[in-house]
Amino acid sequence: MPKKLGIFYLLFCVSLRIMNFFSQTSKHKKSSPKRAYMPWNEIDDAILLRMHKCKMAKTRMARFFERSVGAINSRIEKLTEEM
């Protein structure tokens, strides 16, 4: 978990993700998620845990992070075990 992240940096990263999320069209289907097998960072972990706490659907989280639902489930399981 991040120790001290600047709120502006966090908001900037979230806004970039949101812009990227909405810029994709549903017409373009990909065989595998764009960020599959890429390492997770502290900011993604913090956002993922917040989404999980808010009970957001896993399919929406997967689209947001450009990862599979299985990757979302695995990461949530790992992060909640560490707590």
PDB file with one MODEL, atoms N, CA, C and O in Angstrom:
MODEL        1
ATOM      1  N   MET A   1       0.840  -1.178   0.000  1.00  0.00           N
ATOM      2  CA  MET A   1       0.000   0.000   0.000  1.00  0.00           C
ATOM      3  C   MET A   1       0.882   1.238   0.000  1.00  0.00           C
ATOM      4  O   MET A   1       1.905   1.261   0.685  1.00  0.00           O
ATOM      5  N   PRO A   2       0.516   2.247  -0.739  1.00  0.00           N
ATOM      6  CA  PRO A   2       1.346   3.448  -0.775  1.00  0.00           C
ATOM      7  C   PRO A   2       1.350   4.158   0.567  1.00  0.00           C
ATOM      8  O   PRO A   2       0.331   4.252   1.250  1.00  0.00           O
ATOM      9  N   LYS A   3       2.523   4.654   0.924  1.00  0.00           N
ATOM     10  CA  LYS A   3       2.631   5.354   2.209  1.00  0.00           C
ATOM     11  C   LYS A   3       2.069   6.765   2.103  1.00  0.00           C
ATOM     12  O   LYS A   3       1.117   7.118   2.800  1.00  0.00           O
ATOM     13  N   LYS A   4       2.665   7.570   1.226  1.00  0.00           N
ATOM     14  CA  LYS A   4       2.182   8.936   1.060  1.00  0.00           C
ATOM     15  C   LYS A   4       2.206   9.280  -0.416  1.00  0.00           C
ATOM     16  O   LYS A   4       3.269   9.486  -1.000  1.00  0.00           O
ATOM     17  N   LEU A   5       1.042   9.340  -1.005  1.00  0.00           N
ATOM     18  CA  LEU A   5       0.945   9.755  -2.395  1.00  0.00           C
ATOM     19  C   LEU A   5       0.323  11.142  -2.416  1.00  0.00           C
ATOM     20  O   LEU A   5      -0.645  11.422  -1.709  1.00  0.00           O
ATOM     21  N   GLY A   6       0.890  11.986  -3.228  1.00  0.00           N
ATOM     22  CA  GLY A   6       0.296  13.306  -3.366  1.00  0.00           C
ATOM     23  C   GLY A   6      -1.084  13.185  -3.983  1.00  0.00           C
ATOM     24  O   GLY A   6      -1.267  12.457  -4.959  1.00  0.00           O
ATOM     25  N   ILE A   7      -2.047  13.885  -3.430  1.00  0.00           N
ATOM     26  CA  ILE A   7      -3.425  13.801  -3.912  1.00  0.00           C
ATOM     27  C   ILE A   7      -3.518  14.238  -5.367  1.00  0.00           C
ATOM     28  O   ILE A   7      -4.323  13.691  -6.122  1.00  0.00           O
ATOM     29  N   PHE A   8      -2.714  15.207  -5.773  1.00  0.00           N
ATOM     30  CA  PHE A   8      -2.766  15.661  -7.154  1.00  0.00           C
ATOM     31  C   PHE A   8      -2.218  14.608  -8.107  1.00  0.00           C
ATOM     32  O   PHE A   8      -2.749  14.422  -9.202  1.00  0.00           O
ATOM     33  N   TYR A   9      -1.165  13.923  -7.699  1.00  0.00           N
ATOM     34  CA  TYR A   9      -0.610  12.856  -8.528  1.00  0.00           C
ATOM     35  C   TYR A   9      -1.617  11.716  -8.655  1.00  0.00           C
ATOM     36  O   TYR A   9      -1.793  11.160  -9.740  1.00  0.00           O
ATOM     37  N   LEU A  10      -2.270  11.370  -7.563  1.00  0.00           N
ATOM     38  CA  LEU A  10      -3.270  10.315  -7.580  1.00  0.00           C
ATOM     39  C   LEU A  10      -4.441  10.694  -8.490  1.00  0.00           C
ATOM     40  O   LEU A  10      -4.897   9.879  -9.292  1.00  0.00           O
ATOM     41  N   LEU A  11      -4.922  11.925  -8.364  1.00  0.00           N
ATOM     42  CA  LEU A  11      -6.017  12.382  -9.223  1.00  0.00           C
ATOM     43  C   LEU A  11      -5.606  12.405 -10.686  1.00  0.00           C
ATOM     44  O   LEU A  11      -6.403  12.068 -11.562  1.00  0.00           O
ATOM     45  N   PHE A  12      -4.369  12.800 -10.954  1.00  0.00           N
ATOM     46  CA  PHE A  12      -3.866  12.814 -12.327  1.00  0.00           C
ATOM     47  C   PHE A  12      -3.871  11.404 -12.907  1.00  0.00           C
ATOM     48  O   PHE A  12      -4.315  11.203 -14.038  1.00  0.00           O
ATOM     49  N   CYS A  13      -3.387  10.434 -12.152  1.00  0.00           N
ATOM     50  CA  CYS A  13      -3.336   9.048 -12.633  1.00  0.00           C
ATOM     51  C   CYS A  13      -4.737   8.492 -12.862  1.00  0.00           C
ATOM     52  O   CYS A  13      -4.985   7.804 -13.852  1.00  0.00           O
ATOM     53  N   VAL A  14      -5.640   8.790 -11.950  1.00  0.00           N
ATOM     54  CA  VAL A  14      -7.017   8.323 -12.099  1.00  0.00           C
ATOM     55  C   VAL A  14      -7.666   8.969 -13.312  1.00  0.00           C
ATOM     56  O   VAL A  14      -8.370   8.296 -14.064  1.00  0.00           O
ATOM     57  N   SER A  15      -7.443  10.252 -13.516  1.00  0.00           N
ATOM     58  CA  SER A  15      -8.056  10.923 -14.667  1.00  0.00           C
ATOM     59  C   SER A  15      -7.519  10.364 -15.983  1.00  0.00           C
ATOM     60  O   SER A  15      -8.269  10.245 -16.951  1.00  0.00           O
ATOM     61  N   LEU A  16      -6.225  10.020 -16.031  1.00  0.00           N
ATOM     62  CA  LEU A  16      -5.685   9.400 -17.236  1.00  0.00           C
ATOM     63  C   LEU A  16      -6.348   8.057 -17.510  1.00  0.00           C
ATOM     64  O   LEU A  16      -6.677   7.742 -18.653  1.00  0.00           O
ATOM     65  N   ARG A  17      -6.541   7.276 -16.466  1.00  0.00           N
ATOM     66  CA  ARG A  17      -7.203   5.980 -16.623  1.00  0.00           C
ATOM     67  C   ARG A  17      -8.638   6.148 -17.112  1.00  0.00           C
ATOM     68  O   ARG A  17      -9.098   5.406 -17.980  1.00  0.00           O
ATOM     69  N   ILE A  18      -9.336   7.120 -16.552  1.00  0.00           N
ATOM     70  CA  ILE A  18     -10.728   7.347 -16.938  1.00  0.00           C
ATOM     71  C   ILE A  18     -10.804   7.796 -18.395  1.00  0.00           C
ATOM     72  O   ILE A  18     -11.664   7.334 -19.145  1.00  0.00           O
ATOM     73  N   MET A  19      -9.904   8.698 -18.798  1.00  0.00           N
ATOM     74  CA  MET A  19      -9.888   9.147 -20.190  1.00  0.00           C
ATOM     75  C   MET A  19      -9.616   7.974 -21.121  1.00  0.00           C
ATOM     76  O   MET A  19     -10.262   7.850 -22.161  1.00  0.00           O
ATOM     77  N   ASN A  20      -8.682   7.123 -20.765  1.00  0.00           N
ATOM     78  CA  ASN A  20      -8.362   5.954 -21.576  1.00  0.00           C
ATOM     79  C   ASN A  20      -9.540   4.990 -21.626  1.00  0.00           C
ATOM     80  O   ASN A  20      -9.835   4.420 -22.676  1.00  0.00           O
ATOM     81  N   PHE A  21     -10.204   4.808 -20.508  1.00  0.00           N
ATOM     82  CA  PHE A  21     -11.347   3.906 -20.431  1.00  0.00           C
ATOM     83  C   PHE A  21     -12.455   4.351 -21.372  1.00  0.00           C
ATOM     84  O   PHE A  21     -13.007   3.530 -22.105  1.00  0.00           O
ATOM     85  N   PHE A  22     -12.790   5.638 -21.363  1.00  0.00           N
ATOM     86  CA  PHE A  22     -13.881   6.126 -22.185  1.00  0.00           C
ATOM     87  C   PHE A  22     -13.494   6.333 -23.646  1.00  0.00           C
ATOM     88  O   PHE A  22     -14.370   6.449 -24.503  1.00  0.00           O
ATOM     89  N   SER A  23     -12.209   6.382 -23.939  1.00  0.00           N
ATOM     90  CA  SER A  23     -11.795   6.575 -25.332  1.00  0.00           C
ATOM     91  C   SER A  23     -11.878   5.289 -26.142  1.00  0.00           C
ATOM     92  O   SER A  23     -11.888   5.329 -27.372  1.00  0.00           O
ATOM     93  N   GLN A  24     -11.937   4.145 -25.460  1.00  0.00           N
ATOM     94  CA  GLN A  24     -12.042   2.871 -26.163  1.00  0.00           C
ATOM     95  C   GLN A  24     -13.484   2.640 -26.582  1.00  0.00           C
ATOM     96  O   GLN A  24     -14.422   2.974 -25.858  1.00  0.00           O
ATOM     97  N   THR A  25     -13.638   2.066 -27.757  1.00  0.00           N
ATOM     98  CA  THR A  25     -14.984   1.750 -28.222  1.00  0.00           C
ATOM     99  C   THR A  25     -15.250   0.277 -27.995  1.00  0.00           C
ATOM    100  O   THR A  25     -14.322  -0.530 -27.936  1.00  0.00           O
ATOM    101  N   SER A  26     -16.507  -0.065 -27.868  1.00  0.00           N
ATOM    102  CA  SER A  26     -16.872  -1.464 -27.636  1.00  0.00           C
ATOM    103  C   SER A  26     -16.755  -2.293 -28.909  1.00  0.00           C
ATOM    104  O   SER A  26     -16.840  -3.519 -28.844  1.00  0.00           O
ATOM    105  N   LYS A  27     -16.563  -1.656 -30.072  1.00  0.00           N
ATOM    106  CA  LYS A  27     -16.451  -2.377 -31.332  1.00  0.00           C
ATOM    107  C   LYS A  27     -15.131  -3.123 -31.443  1.00  0.00           C
ATOM    108  O   LYS A  27     -15.049  -4.141 -32.130  1.00  0.00           O
ATOM    109  N   HIS A  28     -14.108  -2.629 -30.779  1.00  0.00           N
ATOM    110  CA  HIS A  28     -12.789  -3.239 -30.876  1.00  0.00           C
ATOM    111  C   HIS A  28     -12.625  -4.315 -29.812  1.00  0.00           C
ATOM    112  O   HIS A  28     -12.407  -4.019 -28.638  1.00  0.00           O
ATOM    113  N   LYS A  29     -12.732  -5.567 -30.243  1.00  0.00           N
ATOM    114  CA  LYS A  29     -12.531  -6.679 -29.324  1.00  0.00           C
ATOM    115  C   LYS A  29     -11.094  -7.153 -29.455  1.00  0.00           C
ATOM    116  O   LYS A  29     -10.576  -7.277 -30.565  1.00  0.00           O
ATOM    117  N   LYS A  30     -10.462  -7.413 -28.351  1.00  0.00           N
ATOM    118  CA  LYS A  30      -9.082  -7.887 -28.346  1.00  0.00           C
ATOM    119  C   LYS A  30      -9.051  -9.304 -27.798  1.00  0.00           C
ATOM    120  O   LYS A  30      -9.891  -9.690 -26.985  1.00  0.00           O
ATOM    121  N   SER A  31      -8.077 -10.065 -28.250  1.00  0.00           N
ATOM    122  CA  SER A  31      -7.997 -11.452 -27.806  1.00  0.00           C
ATOM    123  C   SER A  31      -7.554 -11.556 -26.345  1.00  0.00           C
ATOM    124  O   SER A  31      -7.984 -12.458 -25.626  1.00  0.00           O
ATOM    125  N   SER A  32      -6.709 -10.647 -25.915  1.00  0.00           N
ATOM    126  CA  SER A  32      -6.299 -10.635 -24.514  1.00  0.00           C
ATOM    127  C   SER A  32      -6.253  -9.183 -24.045  1.00  0.00           C
ATOM    128  O   SER A  32      -6.048  -8.271 -24.845  1.00  0.00           O
ATOM    129  N   PRO A  33      -6.444  -8.978 -22.748  1.00  0.00           N
ATOM    130  CA  PRO A  33      -6.416  -7.603 -22.213  1.00  0.00           C
ATOM    131  C   PRO A  33      -5.078  -6.917 -22.509  1.00  0.00           C
ATOM    132  O   PRO A  33      -4.025  -7.553 -22.540  1.00  0.00           O
ATOM    133  N   LYS A  34      -5.152  -5.623 -22.720  1.00  0.00           N
ATOM    134  CA  LYS A  34      -3.982  -4.831 -23.093  1.00  0.00           C
ATOM    135  C   LYS A  34      -2.859  -4.905 -22.056  1.00  0.00           C
ATOM    136  O   LYS A  34      -1.683  -4.953 -22.418  1.00  0.00           O
ATOM    137  N   ARG A  35      -3.210  -4.914 -20.795  1.00  0.00           N
ATOM    138  CA  ARG A  35      -2.187  -4.887 -19.744  1.00  0.00           C
ATOM    139  C   ARG A  35      -1.981  -6.248 -19.081  1.00  0.00           C
ATOM    140  O   ARG A  35      -1.495  -6.330 -17.953  1.00  0.00           O
ATOM    141  N   ALA A  36      -2.350  -7.302 -19.783  1.00  0.00           N
ATOM    142  CA  ALA A  36      -2.179  -8.656 -19.232  1.00  0.00           C
ATOM    143  C   ALA A  36      -0.697  -8.918 -18.956  1.00  0.00           C
ATOM    144  O   ALA A  36       0.171  -8.576 -19.759  1.00  0.00           O
ATOM    145  N   TYR A  37      -0.433  -9.525 -17.817  1.00  0.00           N
ATOM    146  CA  TYR A  37       0.918  -9.921 -17.384  1.00  0.00           C
ATOM    147  C   TYR A  37       1.853  -8.758 -17.069  1.00  0.00           C
ATOM    148  O   TYR A  37       3.037  -8.971 -16.809  1.00  0.00           O
ATOM    149  N   MET A  38       1.343  -7.549 -17.090  1.00  0.00           N
ATOM    150  CA  MET A  38       2.171  -6.408 -16.684  1.00  0.00           C
ATOM    151  C   MET A  38       2.105  -6.286 -15.165  1.00  0.00           C
ATOM    152  O   MET A  38       1.085  -6.625 -14.565  1.00  0.00           O
ATOM    153  N   PRO A  39       3.177  -5.808 -14.535  1.00  0.00           N
ATOM    154  CA  PRO A  39       3.159  -5.698 -13.072  1.00  0.00           C
ATOM    155  C   PRO A  39       2.171  -4.629 -12.599  1.00  0.00           C
ATOM    156  O   PRO A  39       1.932  -3.634 -13.283  1.00  0.00           O
ATOM    157  N   TRP A  40       1.613  -4.857 -11.431  1.00  0.00           N
ATOM    158  CA  TRP A  40       0.716  -3.891 -10.793  1.00  0.00           C
ATOM    159  C   TRP A  40       1.573  -2.874 -10.048  1.00  0.00           C
ATOM    160  O   TRP A  40       2.659  -3.200  -9.571  1.00  0.00           O
ATOM    161  N   ASN A  41       1.083  -1.647  -9.951  1.00  0.00           N
ATOM    162  CA  ASN A  41       1.800  -0.641  -9.160  1.00  0.00           C
ATOM    163  C   ASN A  41       0.950  -0.247  -7.946  1.00  0.00           C
ATOM    164  O   ASN A  41      -0.204  -0.659  -7.818  1.00  0.00           O
ATOM    165  N   GLU A  42       1.533   0.542  -7.076  1.00  0.00           N
ATOM    166  CA  GLU A  42       0.860   0.910  -5.819  1.00  0.00           C
ATOM    167  C   GLU A  42      -0.424   1.696  -6.046  1.00  0.00           C
ATOM    168  O   GLU A  42      -1.395   1.530  -5.308  1.00  0.00           O
ATOM    169  N   ILE A  43      -0.432   2.535  -7.047  1.00  0.00           N
ATOM    170  CA  ILE A  43      -1.624   3.345  -7.319  1.00  0.00           C
ATOM    171  C   ILE A  43      -2.760   2.454  -7.803  1.00  0.00           C
ATOM    172  O   ILE A  43      -3.897   2.589  -7.353  1.00  0.00           O
ATOM    173  N   ASP A  44      -2.446   1.537  -8.728  1.00  0.00           N
ATOM    174  CA  ASP A  44      -3.466   0.603  -9.197  1.00  0.00           C
ATOM    175  C   ASP A  44      -4.015  -0.233  -8.040  1.00  0.00           C
ATOM    176  O   ASP A  44      -5.220  -0.473  -7.957  1.00  0.00           O
ATOM    177  N   ASP A  45      -3.130  -0.670  -7.156  1.00  0.00           N
ATOM    178  CA  ASP A  45      -3.569  -1.444  -5.995  1.00  0.00           C
ATOM    179  C   ASP A  45      -4.532  -0.634  -5.126  1.00  0.00           C
ATOM    180  O   ASP A  45      -5.560  -1.149  -4.688  1.00  0.00           O
ATOM    181  N   ALA A  46      -4.200   0.619  -4.882  1.00  0.00           N
ATOM    182  CA  ALA A  46      -5.049   1.468  -4.038  1.00  0.00           C
ATOM    183  C   ALA A  46      -6.416   1.686  -4.688  1.00  0.00           C
ATOM    184  O   ALA A  46      -7.442   1.634  -4.011  1.00  0.00           O
ATOM    185  N   ILE A  47      -6.429   1.930  -5.998  1.00  0.00           N
ATOM    186  CA  ILE A  47      -7.693   2.140  -6.713  1.00  0.00           C
ATOM    187  C   ILE A  47      -8.504   0.845  -6.724  1.00  0.00           C
ATOM    188  O   ILE A  47      -9.716   0.865  -6.507  1.00  0.00           O
ATOM    189  N   LEU A  48      -7.832  -0.278  -6.976  1.00  0.00           N
ATOM    190  CA  LEU A  48      -8.518  -1.574  -7.002  1.00  0.00           C
ATOM    191  C   LEU A  48      -9.173  -1.882  -5.663  1.00  0.00           C
ATOM    192  O   LEU A  48     -10.322  -2.322  -5.620  1.00  0.00           O
ATOM    193  N   LEU A  49      -8.460  -1.656  -4.583  1.00  0.00           N
ATOM    194  CA  LEU A  49      -9.041  -1.919  -3.260  1.00  0.00           C
ATOM    195  C   LEU A  49     -10.233  -1.015  -2.969  1.00  0.00           C
ATOM    196  O   LEU A  49     -11.210  -1.447  -2.357  1.00  0.00           O
ATOM    197  N   ARG A  50     -10.153   0.230  -3.406  1.00  0.00           N
ATOM    198  CA  ARG A  50     -11.278   1.163  -3.199  1.00  0.00           C
ATOM    199  C   ARG A  50     -12.498   0.699  -4.004  1.00  0.00           C
ATOM    200  O   ARG A  50     -13.621   0.715  -3.500  1.00  0.00           O
ATOM    201  N   MET A  51     -12.270   0.285  -5.256  1.00  0.00           N
ATOM    202  CA  MET A  51     -13.373  -0.213  -6.079  1.00  0.00           C
ATOM    203  C   MET A  51     -13.985  -1.467  -5.458  1.00  0.00           C
ATOM    204  O   MET A  51     -15.206  -1.627  -5.443  1.00  0.00           O
ATOM    205  N   HIS A  52     -13.136  -2.348  -4.949  1.00  0.00           N
ATOM    206  CA  HIS A  52     -13.608  -3.575  -4.313  1.00  0.00           C
ATOM    207  C   HIS A  52     -14.422  -3.255  -3.059  1.00  0.00           C
ATOM    208  O   HIS A  52     -15.453  -3.877  -2.804  1.00  0.00           O
ATOM    209  N   LYS A  53     -13.956  -2.294  -2.291  1.00  0.00           N
ATOM    210  CA  LYS A  53     -14.668  -1.882  -1.072  1.00  0.00           C
ATOM    211  C   LYS A  53     -16.039  -1.297  -1.417  1.00  0.00           C
ATOM    212  O   LYS A  53     -16.999  -1.456  -0.663  1.00  0.00           O
ATOM    213  N   CYS A  54     -16.118  -0.614  -2.576  1.00  0.00           N
ATOM    214  CA  CYS A  54     -17.388  -0.026  -3.020  1.00  0.00           C
ATOM    215  C   CYS A  54     -18.275  -1.041  -3.747  1.00  0.00           C
ATOM    216  O   CYS A  54     -19.353  -0.701  -4.233  1.00  0.00           O
ATOM    217  N   LYS A  55     -17.803  -2.293  -3.814  1.00  0.00           N
ATOM    218  CA  LYS A  55     -18.542  -3.386  -4.430  1.00  0.00           C
ATOM    219  C   LYS A  55     -18.833  -3.159  -5.910  1.00  0.00           C
ATOM    220  O   LYS A  55     -19.917  -3.485  -6.394  1.00  0.00           O
ATOM    221  N   MET A  56     -17.866  -2.602  -6.622  1.00  0.00           N
ATOM    222  CA  MET A  56     -17.994  -2.435  -8.057  1.00  0.00           C
ATOM    223  C   MET A  56     -17.908  -3.811  -8.727  1.00  0.00           C
ATOM    224  O   MET A  56     -17.205  -4.695  -8.238  1.00  0.00           O
ATOM    225  N   ALA A  57     -18.609  -3.987  -9.823  1.00  0.00           N
ATOM    226  CA  ALA A  57     -18.599  -5.259 -10.551  1.00  0.00           C
ATOM    227  C   ALA A  57     -17.190  -5.561 -11.063  1.00  0.00           C
ATOM    228  O   ALA A  57     -16.479  -4.668 -11.523  1.00  0.00           O
ATOM    229  N   LYS A  58     -16.804  -6.822 -10.974  1.00  0.00           N
ATOM    230  CA  LYS A  58     -15.458  -7.227 -11.396  1.00  0.00           C
ATOM    231  C   LYS A  58     -15.244  -7.012 -12.893  1.00  0.00           C
ATOM    232  O   LYS A  58     -14.128  -6.724 -13.326  1.00  0.00           O
ATOM    233  N   THR A  59     -16.305  -7.151 -13.680  1.00  0.00           N
ATOM    234  CA  THR A  59     -16.157  -6.923 -15.123  1.00  0.00           C
ATOM    235  C   THR A  59     -15.839  -5.459 -15.417  1.00  0.00           C
ATOM    236  O   THR A  59     -15.066  -5.160 -16.328  1.00  0.00           O
ATOM    237  N   ARG A  60     -16.423  -4.558 -14.657  1.00  0.00           N
ATOM    238  CA  ARG A  60     -16.129  -3.123 -14.835  1.00  0.00           C
ATOM    239  C   ARG A  60     -14.700  -2.822 -14.407  1.00  0.00           C
ATOM    240  O   ARG A  60     -14.002  -2.047 -15.062  1.00  0.00           O
ATOM    241  N   MET A  61     -14.261  -3.438 -13.300  1.00  0.00           N
ATOM    242  CA  MET A  61     -12.882  -3.250 -12.852  1.00  0.00           C
ATOM    243  C   MET A  61     -11.920  -3.769 -13.918  1.00  0.00           C
ATOM    244  O   MET A  61     -10.905  -3.135 -14.208  1.00  0.00           O
ATOM    245  N   ALA A  62     -12.240  -4.912 -14.492  1.00  0.00           N
ATOM    246  CA  ALA A  62     -11.371  -5.504 -15.514  1.00  0.00           C
ATOM    247  C   ALA A  62     -11.253  -4.579 -16.731  1.00  0.00           C
ATOM    248  O   ALA A  62     -10.162  -4.402 -17.273  1.00  0.00           O
ATOM    249  N   ARG A  63     -12.353  -4.004 -17.151  1.00  0.00           N
ATOM    250  CA  ARG A  63     -12.295  -3.061 -18.272  1.00  0.00           C
ATOM    251  C   ARG A  63     -11.493  -1.819 -17.908  1.00  0.00           C
ATOM    252  O   ARG A  63     -10.703  -1.328 -18.714  1.00  0.00           O
ATOM    253  N   PHE A  64     -11.692  -1.318 -16.709  1.00  0.00           N
ATOM    254  CA  PHE A  64     -10.980  -0.113 -16.266  1.00  0.00           C
ATOM    255  C   PHE A  64      -9.467  -0.335 -16.250  1.00  0.00           C
ATOM    256  O   PHE A  64      -8.707   0.509 -16.724  1.00  0.00           O
ATOM    257  N   PHE A  65      -9.035  -1.469 -15.706  1.00  0.00           N
ATOM    258  CA  PHE A  65      -7.606  -1.750 -15.590  1.00  0.00           C
ATOM    259  C   PHE A  65      -7.023  -2.444 -16.824  1.00  0.00           C
ATOM    260  O   PHE A  65      -5.821  -2.698 -16.889  1.00  0.00           O
ATOM    261  N   GLU A  66      -7.881  -2.748 -17.800  1.00  0.00           N
ATOM    262  CA  GLU A  66      -7.462  -3.438 -19.021  1.00  0.00           C
ATOM    263  C   GLU A  66      -6.805  -4.777 -18.695  1.00  0.00           C
ATOM    264  O   GLU A  66      -5.741  -5.113 -19.215  1.00  0.00           O
ATOM    265  N   ARG A  67      -7.466  -5.524 -17.824  1.00  0.00           N
ATOM    266  CA  ARG A  67      -6.990  -6.838 -17.386  1.00  0.00           C
ATOM    267  C   ARG A  67      -8.172  -7.793 -17.365  1.00  0.00           C
ATOM    268  O   ARG A  67      -9.319  -7.366 -17.501  1.00  0.00           O
ATOM    269  N   SER A  68      -7.905  -9.065 -17.196  1.00  0.00           N
ATOM    270  CA  SER A  68      -8.981 -10.053 -17.163  1.00  0.00           C
ATOM    271  C   SER A  68      -9.644 -10.072 -15.785  1.00  0.00           C
ATOM    272  O   SER A  68      -9.081  -9.594 -14.801  1.00  0.00           O
ATOM    273  N   VAL A  69     -10.846 -10.633 -15.739  1.00  0.00           N
ATOM    274  CA  VAL A  69     -11.551 -10.766 -14.466  1.00  0.00           C
ATOM    275  C   VAL A  69     -10.752 -11.671 -13.533  1.00  0.00           C
ATOM    276  O   VAL A  69     -10.716 -11.442 -12.324  1.00  0.00           O
ATOM    277  N   GLY A  70     -10.113 -12.692 -14.088  1.00  0.00           N
ATOM    278  CA  GLY A  70      -9.271 -13.576 -13.286  1.00  0.00           C
ATOM    279  C   GLY A  70      -8.115 -12.832 -12.641  1.00  0.00           C
ATOM    280  O   GLY A  70      -7.771 -13.084 -11.486  1.00  0.00           O
ATOM    281  N   ALA A  71      -7.511 -11.905 -13.398  1.00  0.00           N
ATOM    282  CA  ALA A  71      -6.413 -11.104 -12.849  1.00  0.00           C
ATOM    283  C   ALA A  71      -6.915 -10.205 -11.723  1.00  0.00           C
ATOM    284  O   ALA A  71      -6.228 -10.020 -10.718  1.00  0.00           O
ATOM    285  N   ILE A  72      -8.104  -9.651 -11.890  1.00  0.00           N
ATOM    286  CA  ILE A  72      -8.702  -8.798 -10.852  1.00  0.00           C
ATOM    287  C   ILE A  72      -8.948  -9.620  -9.592  1.00  0.00           C
ATOM    288  O   ILE A  72      -8.603  -9.195  -8.490  1.00  0.00           O
ATOM    289  N   ASN A  73      -9.545 -10.796  -9.759  1.00  0.00           N
ATOM    290  CA  ASN A  73      -9.818 -11.665  -8.608  1.00  0.00           C
ATOM    291  C   ASN A  73      -8.537 -12.057  -7.891  1.00  0.00           C
ATOM    292  O   ASN A  73      -8.475 -12.024  -6.662  1.00  0.00           O
ATOM    293  N   SER A  74      -7.511 -12.429  -8.655  1.00  0.00           N
ATOM    294  CA  SER A  74      -6.233 -12.835  -8.051  1.00  0.00           C
ATOM    295  C   SER A  74      -5.592 -11.697  -7.278  1.00  0.00           C
ATOM    296  O   SER A  74      -5.083 -11.899  -6.175  1.00  0.00           O
ATOM    297  N   ARG A  75      -5.615 -10.495  -7.856  1.00  0.00           N
ATOM    298  CA  ARG A  75      -4.976  -9.348  -7.201  1.00  0.00           C
ATOM    299  C   ARG A  75      -5.713  -8.960  -5.925  1.00  0.00           C
ATOM    300  O   ARG A  75      -5.087  -8.653  -4.911  1.00  0.00           O
ATOM    301  N   ILE A  76      -7.040  -8.973  -5.976  1.00  0.00           N
ATOM    302  CA  ILE A  76      -7.829  -8.653  -4.780  1.00  0.00           C
ATOM    303  C   ILE A  76      -7.536  -9.665  -3.682  1.00  0.00           C
ATOM    304  O   ILE A  76      -7.364  -9.298  -2.519  1.00  0.00           O
ATOM    305  N   GLU A  77      -7.481 -10.935  -4.054  1.00  0.00           N
ATOM    306  CA  GLU A  77      -7.179 -11.983  -3.075  1.00  0.00           C
ATOM    307  C   GLU A  77      -5.807 -11.768  -2.442  1.00  0.00           C
ATOM    308  O   GLU A  77      -5.651 -11.893  -1.228  1.00  0.00           O
ATOM    309  N   LYS A  78      -4.823 -11.446  -3.264  1.00  0.00           N
ATOM    310  CA  LYS A  78      -3.467 -11.213  -2.744  1.00  0.00           C
ATOM    311  C   LYS A  78      -3.421 -10.000  -1.817  1.00  0.00           C
ATOM    312  O   LYS A  78      -2.815 -10.054  -0.747  1.00  0.00           O
ATOM    313  N   LEU A  79      -4.056  -8.916  -2.228  1.00  0.00           N
ATOM    314  CA  LEU A  79      -4.008  -7.690  -1.428  1.00  0.00           C
ATOM    315  C   LEU A  79      -4.774  -7.832  -0.106  1.00  0.00           C
ATOM    316  O   LEU A  79      -4.361  -7.274   0.910  1.00  0.00           O
ATOM    317  N   THR A  80      -5.874  -8.567  -0.117  1.00  0.00           N
ATOM    318  CA  THR A  80      -6.639  -8.727   1.125  1.00  0.00           C
ATOM    319  C   THR A  80      -5.968  -9.707   2.071  1.00  0.00           C
ATOM    320  O   THR A  80      -6.171  -9.632   3.283  1.00  0.00           O
ATOM    321  N   GLU A  81      -5.163 -10.635   1.532  1.00  0.00           N
ATOM    322  CA  GLU A  81      -4.394 -11.542   2.399  1.00  0.00           C
ATOM    323  C   GLU A  81      -3.287 -10.797   3.130  1.00  0.00           C
ATOM    324  O   GLU A  81      -2.949 -11.128   4.267  1.00  0.00           O
ATOM    325  N   GLU A  82      -2.720  -9.782   2.466  1.00  0.00           N
ATOM    326  CA  GLU A  82      -1.615  -9.020   3.055  1.00  0.00           C
ATOM    327  C   GLU A  82      -2.059  -8.128   4.193  1.00  0.00           C
ATOM    328  O   GLU A  82      -1.236  -7.698   5.002  1.00  0.00           O
ATOM    329  N   MET A  83      -3.348  -7.843   4.268  1.00  0.00           N
ATOM    330  CA  MET A  83      -3.847  -6.925   5.302  1.00  0.00           C
ATOM    331  C   MET A  83      -3.909  -7.597   6.638  1.00  0.00           C
ATOM    332  O   MET A  83      -4.305  -6.975   7.624  1.00  0.00           O
TER     333      MET A  83
ENDMDL
END
